[in-house]
């Protein structure tokens, strides 16, 4: 059921191969923090953050996360910080005679290392990808095992950081619900439907409804679809009772052929929300709604 108020997340930059496609994609910590602050000023309640090397390639260096977080926190803009923990789970299967001859995109780390920047910086939210996936049309797997996810969820609960459980397909949501059943997620559990990424759940209303059917009844959820489906699924998410996400991680264009900025995508999403008869929660309203621990 559609709510009268929703929170809006802006995924500032992601880790995909988009730096070569968008000359102004935020890459350095200063650029990422600046775009996050501008997105919050445009109306985003939450900013979701990855870090990158100066050339735009994905990174998980602690000092980059630290610089981004410190700049945002030292600004006078109130916004909820959501850091990724997705990095360090990429396995590039060998395409020759030996599948164990892993390719150049392999980046595997222990699960506790993957959340170590969250333990140090204590954002209010961090992502937790809820399963293994054929991530994109290549030889790369995003690896997240049930045992590792349990360990990460347990530790995040201990340190008071709420995981946003990322569901890229129906099985991810099923296991995300299992984490809650096992007492590893605090109330209210937070989930996100990630649609349209090959080869997970397609960007279809039926996919959202299927995930809703297995989600815990007490859950709060967000949703998004990538590329040209970004804005249509702002509307679809709100209509089904969820909270929308936009940003350059998911889509680079404001309209056909016109590259976007994060604040522009936030503003466009807010117009859609308002046209549907809903409005946007402030960061503090979102914080109260999700029962977050402000740091």
VEXMARDO-648805 format. One record per residue (C-alpha): residue number from 1; x negated, y, z. Coordinates in nm, 3 decimals. Layout:
<nodes>
+-------+---------+---------+---------+
: rokol :       x :       y :       z :
+-------+---------+---------+---------+
:   NUM :       X :       Y :       Z :
...
+-------+---------+---------+---------+
</nodes>
This chain:
<nodes>
+-------+---------+---------+---------+
: rokol :       x :       y :       z :
+-------+---------+---------+---------+
:     1 :   0.000 :   0.000 :   0.000 :
:     2 :  -0.137 :   0.342 :  -0.097 :
:     3 :  -0.259 :   0.554 :   0.193 :
:     4 :  -0.208 :   0.928 :   0.233 :
:     5 :  -0.582 :   0.976 :   0.295 :
:     6 :  -0.881 :   0.788 :   0.157 :
:     7 :  -1.255 :   0.821 :   0.192 :
:     8 :  -1.472 :   0.865 :  -0.114 :
:     9 :  -1.817 :   0.715 :  -0.160 :
:    10 :  -2.076 :   0.849 :  -0.404 :
:    11 :  -2.339 :   0.595 :  -0.512 :
:    12 :  -2.613 :   0.841 :  -0.595 :
:    13 :  -2.859 :   0.650 :  -0.813 :
:    14 :  -2.862 :   0.269 :  -0.784 :
:    15 :  -3.146 :   0.044 :  -0.897 :
:    16 :  -3.039 :  -0.044 :  -1.250 :
:    17 :  -3.226 :   0.039 :  -1.571 :
:    18 :  -3.065 :   0.381 :  -1.600 :
:    19 :  -3.355 :   0.623 :  -1.553 :
:    20 :  -3.441 :   0.598 :  -1.923 :
:    21 :  -3.078 :   0.668 :  -2.016 :
:    22 :  -3.025 :   0.976 :  -1.798 :
:    23 :  -3.307 :   1.233 :  -1.782 :
:    24 :  -3.173 :   1.385 :  -1.460 :
:    25 :  -3.105 :   1.065 :  -1.265 :
:    26 :  -3.230 :   1.129 :  -0.909 :
:    27 :  -3.557 :   0.939 :  -0.865 :
:    28 :  -3.783 :   1.103 :  -0.607 :
:    29 :  -3.676 :   1.115 :  -0.241 :
:    30 :  -3.623 :   1.491 :  -0.265 :
:    31 :  -3.407 :   1.455 :  -0.576 :
:    32 :  -3.205 :   1.174 :  -0.422 :
:    33 :  -3.146 :   1.367 :  -0.099 :
:    34 :  -3.054 :   1.683 :  -0.290 :
:    35 :  -2.800 :   1.497 :  -0.502 :
:    36 :  -2.657 :   1.326 :  -0.194 :
:    37 :  -2.613 :   1.660 :  -0.016 :
:    38 :  -2.453 :   1.818 :  -0.325 :
:    39 :  -2.218 :   1.519 :  -0.356 :
:    40 :  -2.113 :   1.562 :   0.007 :
:    41 :  -2.055 :   1.933 :  -0.050 :
:    42 :  -1.837 :   1.839 :  -0.349 :
:    43 :  -1.623 :   1.622 :  -0.121 :
:    44 :  -1.782 :   1.278 :  -0.083 :
:    45 :  -1.736 :   1.128 :   0.263 :
:    46 :  -2.016 :   0.869 :   0.221 :
:    47 :  -2.334 :   0.863 :   0.013 :
:    48 :  -2.479 :   0.528 :  -0.090 :
:    49 :  -2.853 :   0.536 :  -0.149 :
:    50 :  -3.123 :   0.336 :  -0.327 :
:    51 :  -3.481 :   0.458 :  -0.367 :
:    52 :  -3.705 :   0.453 :  -0.672 :
:    53 :  -4.065 :   0.501 :  -0.773 :
:    54 :  -4.152 :   0.828 :  -0.945 :
:    55 :  -4.120 :   0.658 :  -1.286 :
:    56 :  -3.766 :   0.549 :  -1.201 :
:    57 :  -3.833 :   0.181 :  -1.134 :
:    58 :  -3.655 :   0.031 :  -0.831 :
:    59 :  -3.834 :   0.046 :  -0.497 :
:    60 :  -3.785 :  -0.057 :  -0.135 :
:    61 :  -4.066 :   0.145 :   0.021 :
:    62 :  -3.980 :   0.248 :   0.375 :
:    63 :  -4.140 :   0.590 :   0.343 :
:    64 :  -3.903 :   0.675 :   0.055 :
:    65 :  -3.596 :   0.579 :   0.256 :
:    66 :  -3.731 :   0.771 :   0.555 :
:    67 :  -3.785 :   1.089 :   0.355 :
:    68 :  -3.437 :   1.076 :   0.199 :
:    69 :  -3.267 :   1.018 :   0.533 :
:    70 :  -3.465 :   1.288 :   0.712 :
:    71 :  -3.383 :   1.549 :   0.448 :
:    72 :  -3.011 :   1.468 :   0.460 :
:    73 :  -3.001 :   1.465 :   0.838 :
:    74 :  -3.189 :   1.793 :   0.867 :
:    75 :  -2.944 :   1.965 :   0.632 :
:    76 :  -2.628 :   2.132 :   0.760 :
:    77 :  -2.408 :   1.897 :   0.554 :
:    78 :  -2.216 :   1.630 :   0.741 :
:    79 :  -2.204 :   1.304 :   0.545 :
:    80 :  -2.215 :   0.933 :   0.627 :
:    81 :  -2.532 :   0.764 :   0.503 :
:    82 :  -2.502 :   0.417 :   0.350 :
:    83 :  -2.837 :   0.253 :   0.267 :
:    84 :  -2.872 :  -0.047 :   0.037 :
:    85 :  -3.015 :  -0.375 :   0.161 :
:    86 :  -2.985 :  -0.533 :  -0.182 :
:    87 :  -3.349 :  -0.493 :  -0.278 :
:    88 :  -3.577 :  -0.791 :  -0.228 :
:    89 :  -3.332 :  -1.051 :  -0.352 :
:    90 :  -3.414 :  -1.062 :  -0.724 :
:    91 :  -3.525 :  -1.392 :  -0.879 :
:    92 :  -3.626 :  -1.386 :  -1.246 :
:    93 :  -3.606 :  -1.748 :  -1.360 :
:    94 :  -3.888 :  -1.856 :  -1.594 :
:    95 :  -3.765 :  -1.890 :  -1.949 :
:    96 :  -4.041 :  -2.119 :  -2.077 :
:    97 :  -4.102 :  -2.485 :  -1.999 :
:    98 :  -4.143 :  -2.408 :  -1.630 :
:    99 :  -3.844 :  -2.237 :  -1.469 :
:   100 :  -4.059 :  -2.193 :  -1.156 :
:   101 :  -4.285 :  -1.957 :  -1.353 :
:   102 :  -4.086 :  -1.659 :  -1.228 :
:   103 :  -4.063 :  -1.351 :  -1.447 :
:   104 :  -4.170 :  -0.990 :  -1.388 :
:   105 :  -3.840 :  -0.881 :  -1.233 :
:   106 :  -3.880 :  -1.117 :  -0.937 :
:   107 :  -3.880 :  -0.937 :  -0.603 :
:   108 :  -3.807 :  -1.169 :  -0.314 :
:   109 :  -3.841 :  -1.078 :   0.054 :
:   110 :  -3.740 :  -1.232 :   0.386 :
:   111 :  -3.391 :  -1.121 :   0.489 :
:   112 :  -3.521 :  -0.945 :   0.800 :
:   113 :  -3.766 :  -0.748 :   0.586 :
:   114 :  -3.478 :  -0.654 :   0.358 :
:   115 :  -3.296 :  -0.486 :   0.647 :
:   116 :  -3.605 :  -0.351 :   0.826 :
:   117 :  -3.555 :   0.005 :   0.697 :
:   118 :  -3.199 :  -0.006 :   0.836 :
:   119 :  -3.329 :  -0.115 :   1.177 :
:   120 :  -3.572 :   0.177 :   1.179 :
:   121 :  -3.349 :   0.452 :   1.038 :
:   122 :  -3.011 :   0.339 :   1.177 :
:   123 :  -2.773 :   0.472 :   0.910 :
:   124 :  -2.407 :   0.445 :   0.998 :
:   125 :  -2.345 :   0.196 :   0.715 :
:   126 :  -2.556 :  -0.035 :   0.501 :
:   127 :  -2.456 :  -0.270 :   0.222 :
:   128 :  -2.463 :  -0.648 :   0.254 :
:   129 :  -2.429 :  -0.835 :  -0.076 :
:   130 :  -2.219 :  -1.139 :   0.009 :
:   131 :  -2.350 :  -1.402 :  -0.232 :
:   132 :  -2.575 :  -1.512 :  -0.514 :
:   133 :  -2.486 :  -1.391 :  -0.862 :
:   134 :  -2.588 :  -1.399 :  -1.227 :
:   135 :  -2.663 :  -1.028 :  -1.213 :
:   136 :  -2.649 :  -0.900 :  -1.567 :
:   137 :  -2.688 :  -1.078 :  -1.898 :
:   138 :  -3.043 :  -1.202 :  -1.853 :
:   139 :  -3.245 :  -1.451 :  -1.647 :
:   140 :  -3.223 :  -1.260 :  -1.317 :
:   141 :  -3.032 :  -1.389 :  -1.015 :
:   142 :  -2.936 :  -1.175 :  -0.716 :
:   143 :  -3.005 :  -1.420 :  -0.432 :
:   144 :  -2.818 :  -1.398 :  -0.101 :
:   145 :  -2.776 :  -1.729 :   0.082 :
:   146 :  -2.511 :  -1.797 :   0.345 :
:   147 :  -2.771 :  -1.856 :   0.618 :
:   148 :  -2.955 :  -1.531 :   0.538 :
:   149 :  -2.630 :  -1.337 :   0.533 :
:   150 :  -2.538 :  -1.471 :   0.875 :
:   151 :  -2.877 :  -1.367 :   1.014 :
:   152 :  -2.847 :  -1.016 :   0.865 :
:   153 :  -2.487 :  -0.967 :   0.982 :
:   154 :  -2.577 :  -1.078 :   1.335 :
:   155 :  -2.868 :  -0.835 :   1.353 :
:   156 :  -2.668 :  -0.545 :   1.207 :
:   157 :  -2.397 :  -0.601 :   1.467 :
:   158 :  -2.661 :  -0.596 :   1.742 :
:   159 :  -2.802 :  -0.260 :   1.629 :
:   160 :  -2.462 :  -0.102 :   1.566 :
:   161 :  -2.485 :  -0.048 :   1.189 :
:   162 :  -2.164 :  -0.143 :   1.006 :
:   163 :  -2.224 :  -0.358 :   0.700 :
:   164 :  -2.023 :  -0.280 :   0.390 :
:   165 :  -1.979 :  -0.634 :   0.260 :
:   166 :  -2.023 :  -0.624 :  -0.119 :
:   167 :  -1.809 :  -0.867 :  -0.318 :
:   168 :  -1.911 :  -0.908 :  -0.681 :
:   169 :  -1.683 :  -1.206 :  -0.731 :
:   170 :  -1.409 :  -1.394 :  -0.548 :
:   171 :  -1.650 :  -1.631 :  -0.375 :
:   172 :  -1.838 :  -1.334 :  -0.230 :
:   173 :  -1.518 :  -1.206 :  -0.075 :
:   174 :  -1.434 :  -1.553 :   0.054 :
:   175 :  -1.769 :  -1.574 :   0.232 :
:   176 :  -1.738 :  -1.214 :   0.352 :
:   177 :  -1.411 :  -1.313 :   0.517 :
:   178 :  -1.591 :  -1.611 :   0.672 :
:   179 :  -1.847 :  -1.376 :   0.833 :
:   180 :  -1.559 :  -1.202 :   1.006 :
:   181 :  -1.403 :  -1.531 :   1.112 :
:   182 :  -1.736 :  -1.626 :   1.272 :
:   183 :  -1.743 :  -1.304 :   1.474 :
:   184 :  -2.039 :  -1.157 :   1.286 :
:   185 :  -1.858 :  -0.838 :   1.176 :
:   186 :  -1.718 :  -0.579 :   1.416 :
:   187 :  -1.368 :  -0.436 :   1.386 :
:   188 :  -1.263 :  -0.307 :   1.148 :
:   189 :  -1.461 :  -0.509 :   0.891 :
:   190 :  -1.554 :  -0.313 :   0.579 :
:   191 :  -1.558 :  -0.465 :   0.231 :
:   192 :  -1.626 :  -0.337 :  -0.118 :
:   193 :  -1.504 :  -0.480 :  -0.447 :
:   194 :  -1.768 :  -0.439 :  -0.719 :
:   195 :  -1.610 :  -0.496 :  -1.060 :
:   196 :  -1.733 :  -0.518 :  -1.415 :
:   197 :  -2.094 :  -0.623 :  -1.354 :
:   198 :  -2.183 :  -0.915 :  -1.583 :
:   199 :  -2.121 :  -1.187 :  -1.477 :
:   200 :  -1.922 :  -1.126 :  -1.164 :
:   201 :  -1.559 :  -1.026 :  -1.132 :
:   202 :  -1.421 :  -0.841 :  -1.436 :
:   203 :  -1.278 :  -0.491 :  -1.414 :
:   204 :  -0.919 :  -0.607 :  -1.395 :
:   205 :  -0.635 :  -0.540 :  -1.154 :
:   206 :  -0.589 :  -0.915 :  -1.111 :
:   207 :  -0.946 :  -0.943 :  -0.980 :
:   208 :  -0.875 :  -0.680 :  -0.714 :
:   209 :  -0.553 :  -0.850 :  -0.613 :
:   210 :  -0.727 :  -1.188 :  -0.587 :
:   211 :  -0.991 :  -1.039 :  -0.357 :
:   212 :  -0.723 :  -0.871 :  -0.147 :
:   213 :  -0.559 :  -1.208 :  -0.103 :
:   214 :  -0.866 :  -1.358 :   0.072 :
:   215 :  -0.976 :  -1.045 :   0.259 :
:   216 :  -0.914 :  -1.037 :   0.636 :
:   217 :  -0.588 :  -0.862 :   0.720 :
:   218 :  -0.767 :  -0.612 :   0.946 :
:   219 :  -1.014 :  -0.515 :   0.673 :
:   220 :  -1.075 :  -0.170 :   0.530 :
:   221 :  -1.197 :  -0.176 :   0.173 :
:   222 :  -1.348 :   0.026 :  -0.107 :
:   223 :  -1.357 :  -0.052 :  -0.475 :
:   224 :  -1.515 :   0.053 :  -0.799 :
:   225 :  -1.569 :  -0.053 :  -1.158 :
:   226 :  -1.866 :   0.040 :  -1.373 :
:   227 :  -1.911 :   0.236 :  -1.693 :
:   228 :  -1.597 :   0.358 :  -1.874 :
:   229 :  -1.376 :   0.189 :  -1.615 :
:   230 :  -1.507 :   0.403 :  -1.329 :
:   231 :  -1.231 :   0.664 :  -1.324 :
:   232 :  -0.941 :   0.431 :  -1.411 :
:   233 :  -1.043 :   0.221 :  -1.112 :
:   234 :  -1.052 :   0.524 :  -0.886 :
:   235 :  -0.679 :   0.533 :  -0.947 :
:   236 :  -0.634 :   0.156 :  -0.928 :
:   237 :  -0.824 :   0.133 :  -0.600 :
:   238 :  -0.615 :   0.407 :  -0.439 :
:   239 :  -0.288 :   0.259 :  -0.564 :
:   240 :  -0.373 :  -0.078 :  -0.408 :
:   241 :  -0.459 :   0.077 :  -0.072 :
:   242 :  -0.836 :   0.104 :  -0.103 :
:   243 :  -1.097 :   0.378 :  -0.096 :
:   244 :  -1.270 :   0.473 :  -0.421 :
:   245 :  -1.637 :   0.496 :  -0.514 :
:   246 :  -1.801 :   0.686 :  -0.798 :
:   247 :  -2.156 :   0.796 :  -0.881 :
:   248 :  -2.444 :   0.761 :  -1.124 :
:   249 :  -2.517 :   0.410 :  -0.997 :
:   250 :  -2.196 :   0.297 :  -1.164 :
:   251 :  -2.149 :   0.530 :  -1.461 :
:   252 :  -2.365 :   0.795 :  -1.629 :
:   253 :  -2.100 :   0.989 :  -1.821 :
:   254 :  -1.844 :   1.254 :  -1.731 :
:   255 :  -1.675 :   1.206 :  -2.069 :
:   256 :  -1.773 :   1.043 :  -2.395 :
:   257 :  -2.125 :   1.153 :  -2.485 :
:   258 :  -2.155 :   1.397 :  -2.192 :
:   259 :  -2.393 :   1.297 :  -1.914 :
:   260 :  -2.267 :   1.356 :  -1.562 :
:   261 :  -2.405 :   1.469 :  -1.231 :
:   262 :  -2.298 :   1.308 :  -0.905 :
:   263 :  -2.105 :   1.617 :  -0.786 :
:   264 :  -1.916 :   1.628 :  -1.115 :
:   265 :  -1.811 :   1.264 :  -1.075 :
:   266 :  -1.703 :   1.332 :  -0.717 :
:   267 :  -1.496 :   1.632 :  -0.823 :
:   268 :  -1.329 :   1.436 :  -1.104 :
:   269 :  -1.244 :   1.151 :  -0.868 :
:   270 :  -1.095 :   1.391 :  -0.613 :
:   271 :  -0.867 :   1.537 :  -0.882 :
:   272 :  -0.739 :   1.186 :  -0.957 :
:   273 :  -0.681 :   1.115 :  -0.588 :
:   274 :  -0.489 :   1.440 :  -0.548 :
:   275 :  -0.279 :   1.372 :  -0.859 :
:   276 :  -0.176 :   1.042 :  -0.703 :
:   277 :  -0.052 :   1.224 :  -0.394 :
:   278 :  -0.335 :   1.130 :  -0.161 :
:   279 :  -0.623 :   1.334 :  -0.017 :
:   280 :  -0.984 :   1.284 :   0.090 :
:   281 :  -1.098 :   1.218 :   0.445 :
:   282 :  -1.375 :   1.429 :   0.588 :
:   283 :  -1.690 :   1.247 :   0.703 :
:   284 :  -1.574 :   1.274 :   1.064 :
:   285 :  -1.228 :   1.139 :   0.980 :
:   286 :  -1.398 :   0.851 :   0.796 :
:   287 :  -1.629 :   0.793 :   1.090 :
:   288 :  -1.333 :   0.769 :   1.326 :
:   289 :  -1.137 :   0.546 :   1.086 :
:   290 :  -1.424 :   0.299 :   1.047 :
:   291 :  -1.529 :   0.325 :   1.415 :
:   292 :  -1.885 :   0.412 :   1.321 :
:   293 :  -2.167 :   0.498 :   1.555 :
:   294 :  -2.305 :   0.837 :   1.449 :
:   295 :  -2.686 :   0.853 :   1.474 :
+-------+---------+---------+---------+
</nodes>
